[in-house]
């Protein structure tokens, strides 16, 4: 074939084709197994067992016809979009391998990676909203997510309607009716339903199945349901199985898991990813090759790390549950509310390792507890190999108005804890001695 015929009749293949083997004898291979090689062909990289870091800004075309075909896809002169690699603002080998493997964990058709979790969330929302549109979201959200909707998108004529995480189907129906009326009045549409479950930092769960059913009844399936799954993903919850269309992550957390990088991702059906990919291509914000390579390395052990952290959290919470200076726990393994327990049983595969602990007293008592921890580090973030603790009301959620913090249960007595992979008995000893100062 000549270059011209090949470029016209045969789509340009990926430079890094996916290995076909995803099952053996009819048995689907587990994500933990596929993390060791899926999406990478060593023969394309001098036989290197692991993918090299591809530090390049641009990629050479095999032929001028290939270059023309690529830009025909970018400009829309040809259906099918861009193919192959051309410029690292769009894609690159490390990022594509990473996206292939992230999609596996959630059973998604496609995935996109970003320079941070908030970059992923912001570009996702911007890809779907226009002036006059309404976003419906659960509460609580991560403060930066809530702030982006309320303070940034509002500058461009986008409004929102929110609902509590544990809302029933009847409550959801009322919220969507309100949102639809609000959008109609502004000449827009309900552009997206955005969830965070478990919510940060209370661990409040959203009934994704009920949200899907309410969405289908009120709006139809063209309005995407997106969910931030950072607290439980990718091991302990698969929201796409329960009615979500798009799942978002701060990869900084469990996937990266070593507190040494910042990144984010979304995953879902290709039809939902394509508009976001197009905006990411324009704005940038893709994860860099080195960070993508680090995430590929971390994905090989994410199941082991999350399992260990989850086991540790269960032991630590069993200790905290009956401590006289602890008034409550926001831990999914000890849910008392029947509605929340029902959602947990249907949606979750594990309780996770991040939880909230309520201490007797308020900010002063929490500060004394935090200042006297010796193994656990006083720091924001979560999902790392080390145990972290923070005070959301005065740190990550300080920008949230006081009245809303109270309504969401983010009180001055709440400490958020992310358990790591240290020895559980050592962590219990550390928590015990710190509580003596409360």
C-alpha positions as CSV (number, residue, x, y, z in Angstrom):
1,X,0.0,0.0,0.0
2,X,1.1,3.6,-0.6
3,X,1.1,6.1,2.2
4,X,-1.9,7.8,0.7
5,X,-4.0,4.7,0.5
6,X,-2.9,3.5,3.9
7,X,-3.7,6.9,5.5
8,X,-7.1,7.1,3.8
9,X,-8.4,3.5,4.2
10,X,-6.6,2.3,7.4
11,X,-6.8,4.3,10.7
12,X,-3.4,5.2,12.0
13,X,-2.7,2.6,14.7
14,X,-1.6,3.5,18.2
15,X,2.2,3.4,18.4
16,X,1.7,1.4,21.6
17,X,-1.1,-1.1,20.8
18,X,-2.9,-2.8,23.7
19,X,-2.1,-6.4,24.4
20,X,-5.0,-8.5,23.5
21,X,-4.7,-11.0,26.4
22,X,-7.2,-10.0,29.1
23,X,-8.4,-13.6,29.9
24,X,-7.1,-17.1,30.1
25,X,-9.3,-20.0,29.2
26,X,-12.4,-17.8,29.5
27,X,-11.3,-16.5,32.9
28,X,-11.1,-12.7,33.0
29,X,-7.7,-11.6,34.4
30,X,-8.0,-9.4,37.5
31,X,-7.0,-5.8,37.5
32,X,-4.1,-6.6,39.9
33,X,-2.7,-9.0,37.2
34,X,-3.2,-6.6,34.3
35,X,-1.4,-3.8,36.1
36,X,1.9,-5.6,35.3
37,X,1.8,-5.1,31.6
38,X,-1.5,-4.1,30.1
39,X,-1.3,-1.4,27.4
40,X,2.5,-1.7,26.9
41,X,4.4,-3.6,24.3
42,X,8.1,-4.0,25.2
43,X,9.1,-4.6,21.5
44,X,8.3,-1.0,20.8
45,X,10.8,0.2,23.4
46,X,14.0,-1.8,22.8
47,X,12.6,-4.7,24.8
48,X,12.5,-2.7,28.1
49,X,10.5,-4.7,30.6
50,X,9.0,-1.6,32.1
51,X,7.8,1.4,30.1
52,X,10.5,4.1,29.8
53,X,9.7,7.7,30.6
54,X,9.0,9.4,27.3
55,X,10.3,12.9,27.9
56,X,9.5,14.5,24.6
57,X,7.3,17.5,23.5
58,X,6.5,16.2,20.0
59,X,6.4,13.0,18.0
60,X,7.6,12.3,14.5
61,X,5.0,11.2,11.8
62,X,5.8,8.1,9.8
63,X,4.8,10.0,6.6
64,X,3.3,13.3,5.5
65,X,0.1,11.5,4.7
66,X,-0.1,10.3,8.3
67,X,0.4,13.9,9.5
68,X,-2.4,15.1,7.2
69,X,-4.7,12.4,8.4
70,X,-4.0,13.3,12.0
71,X,-4.8,16.9,11.6
72,X,-7.9,16.1,9.5
73,X,-9.1,14.3,12.7
74,X,-8.2,17.2,15.0
75,X,-9.9,19.8,12.8
76,X,-13.0,17.8,12.3
77,X,-12.6,17.4,8.5
78,X,-12.6,13.6,9.1
79,X,-14.7,11.7,11.6
80,X,-12.9,9.7,14.2
81,X,-10.7,12.4,15.8
82,X,-7.0,12.4,16.2
83,X,-5.0,9.2,16.0
84,X,-1.6,8.3,17.2
85,X,0.8,10.7,18.9
86,X,1.7,14.2,17.8
87,X,2.2,16.6,20.7
88,X,2.5,16.0,24.4
89,X,-0.2,18.5,25.4
90,X,-2.6,16.0,23.8
91,X,-1.2,12.6,24.8
92,X,1.9,10.5,25.2
93,X,2.9,6.9,25.7
94,X,3.1,7.0,29.5
95,X,-0.2,8.8,29.7
96,X,-1.9,6.3,27.3
97,X,-0.7,3.3,29.2
98,X,-1.8,4.8,32.5
99,X,-5.2,5.6,31.1
100,X,-5.6,2.1,29.7
101,X,-4.9,0.6,33.2
102,X,-7.1,3.1,35.1
103,X,-10.0,2.2,32.9
104,X,-9.6,-1.4,33.9
105,X,-10.2,-0.8,37.6
106,X,-13.6,0.9,37.0
107,X,-14.7,-1.3,34.0
108,X,-14.7,1.8,31.9
109,X,-14.3,2.1,28.1
110,X,-11.9,5.1,28.3
111,X,-10.0,7.2,30.8
112,X,-8.3,10.6,30.8
113,X,-5.5,11.8,33.1
114,X,-4.8,15.3,34.4
115,X,-2.2,17.3,36.3
116,X,-4.3,17.2,39.5
117,X,-7.7,15.9,40.7
118,X,-9.1,19.5,40.6
119,X,-7.8,19.9,37.0
120,X,-9.8,16.8,36.1
121,X,-12.9,18.0,37.9
122,X,-12.7,21.6,36.5
123,X,-12.2,20.6,32.9
124,X,-14.9,17.9,33.2
125,X,-17.4,20.4,34.4
126,X,-16.4,23.1,31.9
127,X,-16.7,20.6,29.0
128,X,-20.4,20.1,29.8
129,X,-21.8,23.5,30.9
130,X,-22.9,26.5,29.0
131,X,-24.4,29.8,30.1
132,X,-27.8,29.4,31.8
133,X,-27.1,25.7,32.7
134,X,-27.5,24.2,36.2
135,X,-25.3,21.7,38.0
136,X,-27.0,19.5,40.6
137,X,-24.5,18.3,43.2
138,X,-24.5,16.3,46.5
139,X,-23.1,17.7,49.7
140,X,-20.6,17.8,51.2
141,X,-18.1,18.1,48.4
142,X,-14.4,18.7,48.7
143,X,-14.2,22.4,49.4
144,X,-12.4,23.3,46.2
145,X,-15.0,21.4,44.1
146,X,-17.9,23.2,45.8
147,X,-16.1,26.5,45.4
148,X,-15.4,26.0,41.7
149,X,-19.2,25.5,41.1
150,X,-20.4,28.3,43.4
151,X,-17.7,30.9,42.8
152,X,-16.1,30.3,39.4
153,X,-18.7,28.8,37.2
154,X,-21.2,31.3,38.5
155,X,-19.2,34.1,36.8
156,X,-20.3,32.5,33.5
157,X,-24.0,32.2,34.2
158,X,-23.9,28.6,35.6
159,X,-26.0,28.0,38.7
160,X,-26.4,25.0,41.0
161,X,-28.8,23.1,43.2
162,X,-27.4,20.9,46.0
163,X,-28.8,18.1,48.1
164,X,-27.6,16.1,51.2
165,X,-25.7,13.0,50.5
166,X,-28.3,10.6,52.0
167,X,-31.2,12.0,50.0
168,X,-34.1,9.7,49.3
169,X,-35.6,9.1,45.8
170,X,-38.5,11.5,46.7
171,X,-36.0,14.2,47.8
172,X,-34.0,13.7,44.6
173,X,-37.1,14.0,42.4
174,X,-37.9,17.4,44.1
175,X,-34.3,18.6,43.7
176,X,-34.3,17.7,39.9
177,X,-37.6,19.4,39.4
178,X,-36.2,22.5,41.0
179,X,-33.1,22.3,38.9
180,X,-35.0,21.8,35.7
181,X,-37.3,24.8,36.5
182,X,-34.2,26.9,37.3
183,X,-32.5,25.9,34.0
184,X,-35.7,26.6,32.0
185,X,-35.9,30.1,33.5
186,X,-32.3,30.8,32.5
187,X,-32.7,29.4,29.1
188,X,-30.3,26.5,29.8
189,X,-30.4,22.9,30.8
190,X,-29.4,20.6,33.7
191,X,-25.9,20.0,32.5
192,X,-24.6,17.5,35.0
193,X,-25.3,15.7,38.3
194,X,-22.1,15.7,40.3
195,X,-21.7,13.5,43.3
196,X,-19.0,12.8,45.9
197,X,-19.5,9.6,47.7
198,X,-18.3,9.1,50.3
199,X,-18.3,12.8,51.0
200,X,-15.3,14.6,52.3
201,X,-14.7,14.6,55.3
202,X,-17.9,13.0,56.8
203,X,-18.0,9.8,54.8
204,X,-21.7,10.4,54.0
205,X,-22.8,8.1,51.1
206,X,-25.0,9.0,48.1
207,X,-27.4,6.4,46.7
208,X,-26.1,6.4,43.1
209,X,-28.8,4.0,41.9
210,X,-31.5,6.3,43.2
211,X,-29.8,9.3,41.5
212,X,-29.7,7.4,38.3
213,X,-33.4,6.5,38.5
214,X,-34.4,10.0,39.3
215,X,-32.2,11.4,36.5
216,X,-33.7,8.9,34.0
217,X,-37.3,9.9,35.0
218,X,-36.8,13.6,35.1
219,X,-34.1,14.4,32.5
220,X,-33.3,11.3,30.5
221,X,-29.9,9.7,30.1
222,X,-28.3,12.6,28.2
223,X,-27.5,14.4,31.5
224,X,-24.3,12.7,32.8
225,X,-23.9,11.6,36.4
226,X,-20.3,12.1,37.5
227,X,-18.9,11.0,40.9
228,X,-15.7,11.7,42.8
229,X,-14.7,8.2,44.0
230,X,-11.4,9.3,45.6
231,X,-12.2,8.0,49.1
232,X,-13.0,4.4,48.1
233,X,-11.5,3.9,44.6
234,X,-10.4,2.0,42.8
235,X,-10.7,-1.0,45.1
236,X,-13.7,-0.5,47.4
237,X,-16.3,1.0,45.1
238,X,-17.1,0.8,41.4
239,X,-19.7,3.6,40.8
240,X,-20.1,2.9,37.0
241,X,-21.7,-0.5,38.0
242,X,-24.4,1.4,40.0
243,X,-25.5,4.0,37.5
244,X,-22.8,6.7,37.4
245,X,-21.5,7.7,33.9
246,X,-18.2,9.2,34.8
247,X,-15.9,8.5,37.8
248,X,-13.3,11.0,38.9
249,X,-10.2,10.6,41.1
250,X,-7.5,12.5,42.8
251,X,-4.8,10.1,41.8
252,X,-2.6,11.8,44.4
253,X,-4.4,9.7,47.0
254,X,-4.6,5.8,46.9
255,X,-3.6,5.3,43.3
256,X,-0.4,7.3,43.7
257,X,-0.4,6.4,47.4
258,X,3.1,7.6,48.4
259,X,2.4,11.3,49.0
260,X,5.0,12.2,46.3
261,X,2.9,13.3,43.3
262,X,-0.2,15.2,42.3
263,X,-2.5,14.0,39.5
264,X,-6.2,13.3,38.7
265,X,-8.3,11.3,36.3
266,X,-11.8,10.6,35.0
267,X,-13.2,7.4,33.3
268,X,-16.3,6.3,31.6
269,X,-17.8,5.6,28.2
270,X,-16.0,7.1,25.2
271,X,-19.0,9.3,24.4
272,X,-18.6,11.0,27.8
273,X,-14.8,11.2,27.6
274,X,-14.5,12.8,24.1
275,X,-15.8,16.3,25.0
276,X,-13.5,16.4,27.9
277,X,-10.5,15.1,25.9
278,X,-11.2,17.9,23.3
279,X,-11.1,20.6,26.0
280,X,-8.1,19.1,27.7
281,X,-6.3,19.2,24.3
282,X,-7.1,22.9,24.1
283,X,-6.3,23.9,27.7
284,X,-3.6,21.5,28.5
285,X,-3.6,20.0,32.0
286,X,-2.6,16.5,31.0
287,X,-0.5,14.7,33.6
288,X,3.2,14.9,32.7
289,X,5.2,11.8,31.6
290,X,7.3,11.4,34.8
291,X,4.2,11.5,37.0
292,X,2.4,9.1,34.7
293,X,5.3,6.7,35.0
294,X,5.3,7.0,38.8
295,X,1.5,6.2,38.8
296,X,2.1,3.2,36.6
297,X,4.6,1.9,39.2
298,X,2.1,2.6,42.1
299,X,-0.7,0.8,40.3
300,X,1.2,-2.4,40.6
301,X,0.8,-2.3,44.4
302,X,-2.4,-0.3,44.9
303,X,-4.5,-3.4,45.8
304,X,-1.9,-4.5,48.4
305,X,-1.6,-1.1,49.9
306,X,-5.3,-0.4,50.1
307,X,-6.0,-3.9,51.6
308,X,-3.4,-3.3,54.4
309,X,-4.6,0.2,55.1
310,X,-8.2,-1.0,55.3
311,X,-7.3,-3.7,57.7
312,X,-5.4,-1.2,59.9
313,X,-8.3,1.2,59.8
314,X,-10.7,-1.4,61.0
315,X,-8.5,-2.2,64.0
316,X,-7.9,1.4,64.9
317,X,-11.6,2.3,64.7
318,X,-12.4,-0.7,66.9
319,X,-10.2,0.9,69.5
320,X,-11.5,4.4,69.0
321,X,-15.2,3.3,69.0
322,X,-15.3,2.7,72.8
323,X,-12.8,5.4,73.9
324,X,-14.4,7.7,76.5
325,X,-13.0,10.8,74.8
326,X,-14.5,9.9,71.4
327,X,-18.1,10.8,70.8
328,X,-18.6,9.4,67.4
329,X,-16.9,7.9,64.3
330,X,-17.6,8.5,60.6
331,X,-16.3,5.1,59.6
332,X,-18.1,3.1,57.0
333,X,-17.5,-0.2,58.8
334,X,-19.5,1.0,61.8
335,X,-22.6,2.7,60.2
336,X,-25.6,2.9,62.5
337,X,-28.0,4.9,60.2
338,X,-30.2,2.3,58.3
339,X,-30.4,4.4,55.1
340,X,-26.6,4.8,55.0
341,X,-26.1,1.1,55.8
342,X,-28.4,0.1,52.9
343,X,-26.4,2.3,50.5
344,X,-23.1,0.9,51.8
345,X,-24.3,-2.8,51.4
346,X,-25.4,-2.1,47.8
347,X,-22.5,0.1,46.6
348,X,-19.4,-0.6,48.5
349,X,-16.9,-3.5,48.6
350,X,-15.1,-2.3,51.7
351,X,-15.1,0.4,54.4
352,X,-11.9,2.2,53.3
353,X,-9.2,3.6,55.5
354,X,-10.2,7.3,55.7
355,X,-12.7,8.3,58.4
356,X,-13.7,11.1,60.7
357,X,-13.5,10.9,64.5
358,X,-15.4,13.2,66.8
359,X,-13.8,14.2,70.0
360,X,-15.3,15.5,73.2
361,X,-14.9,19.3,73.1
362,X,-14.1,21.4,70.1
363,X,-11.1,23.0,68.2
364,X,-8.9,23.2,71.3
365,X,-9.3,19.5,72.2
366,X,-8.7,18.5,68.6
367,X,-5.6,20.6,68.3
368,X,-4.2,19.0,71.5
369,X,-4.9,15.6,70.0
370,X,-3.3,16.4,66.7
371,X,-0.2,18.1,68.2
372,X,0.5,15.1,70.4
373,X,0.5,12.4,67.6
374,X,3.9,11.0,67.0
375,X,3.5,8.4,64.3
376,X,0.6,10.0,62.5
377,X,1.5,13.1,60.6
378,X,-0.4,16.4,60.9
379,X,-1.1,17.0,57.2
380,X,-3.9,17.3,54.6
381,X,-4.5,14.7,51.9
382,X,-5.2,11.0,52.4
383,X,-4.6,7.5,50.9
384,X,-0.8,7.5,51.4
385,X,1.4,4.8,52.9
386,X,1.7,6.9,56.1
387,X,-1.1,7.8,58.5
388,X,-2.3,11.4,58.3
389,X,-4.6,13.5,60.4
390,X,-6.1,17.0,60.0
391,X,-8.8,19.3,61.3
392,X,-11.1,20.1,58.3
393,X,-13.1,22.9,59.9
394,X,-9.9,25.0,60.3
395,X,-8.0,23.6,57.3
396,X,-9.4,22.1,54.2
397,X,-12.9,23.4,54.7
398,X,-12.1,26.7,56.3
399,X,-13.3,28.5,53.1
400,X,-16.8,26.9,53.5
401,X,-19.1,29.3,55.3
402,X,-19.6,28.4,59.0
403,X,-23.3,27.8,58.7
404,X,-22.9,25.4,55.7
405,X,-20.1,23.5,57.6
406,X,-22.5,23.0,60.5
407,X,-25.3,21.8,58.2
408,X,-22.9,19.3,56.6
409,X,-21.7,18.0,59.9
410,X,-18.2,19.4,59.6
411,X,-18.0,20.5,63.2
412,X,-15.0,21.9,65.3
413,X,-14.9,18.5,67.0
414,X,-14.2,16.5,63.8
415,X,-10.7,15.2,63.0
416,X,-10.2,13.5,59.7
417,X,-7.8,10.5,59.7
418,X,-6.3,8.5,56.8
419,X,-4.8,5.3,58.0
420,X,-1.6,4.1,56.4
421,X,0.2,0.8,56.2
422,X,2.2,1.0,59.4
423,X,1.8,-1.6,62.2
424,X,-1.8,-1.3,63.5
425,X,-0.8,-1.8,67.2
426,X,1.7,1.0,66.9
427,X,-1.0,3.3,65.5
428,X,-3.3,2.4,68.3
429,X,-0.6,3.1,70.9
430,X,0.0,6.5,69.2
431,X,-3.7,7.4,69.2
432,X,-4.1,6.3,72.8
433,X,-1.3,8.5,74.1
434,X,-2.5,11.5,72.1
435,X,-6.0,11.1,73.5
436,X,-4.6,11.4,77.0
437,X,-4.0,15.1,76.2
438,X,-7.6,15.8,75.3
